[in-house]
Amino acid sequence: MNDVTPARCVMVVEDEMFVAMLVEDILSNAGYRVIKAARVDKALEMAAGDAPIDAALLDINLNGVEVFPVALKLREMGVPFVFASGYGREGLPADFSDAPVLQKPYLPDALKAAVAALLA
């Protein structure tokens, strides 16, 4: 019998490759499985896929395209998420006023704490 618990999966939606790699390293080292998307369409495709997503980190602005369609899809699926923004809550639509926001630039401990809180 296999007693190994599969790693919780965190979807990271981030258009800046360096930032996405940094987040992946931090979360992977904390024991999470990370899947990444740099565009809204790819993130929606991943959310609709077969792989279970346990939580998500969503950069609000992806090369000028807002990530809110992905947040809506995740909300429908019951997947908790945190928005990432250099502007804090500014710019969040009223529909997401209750959503957590992680301030950019990320501090590794704040990132890990935000994901842990989503999964608690």
Secondary structure, DSSP 8 states (H G I E B T S, - for coil): --------EEEEE-S-HHHHHHHHHHHHHTT-EEEEESSHHHHHHHHTSSS---EEEEESEETTEE-HHHHHHHHHHT--EEEEETTTTTT--GGGTTS-EEESS--HHHHHHHHHHHH-
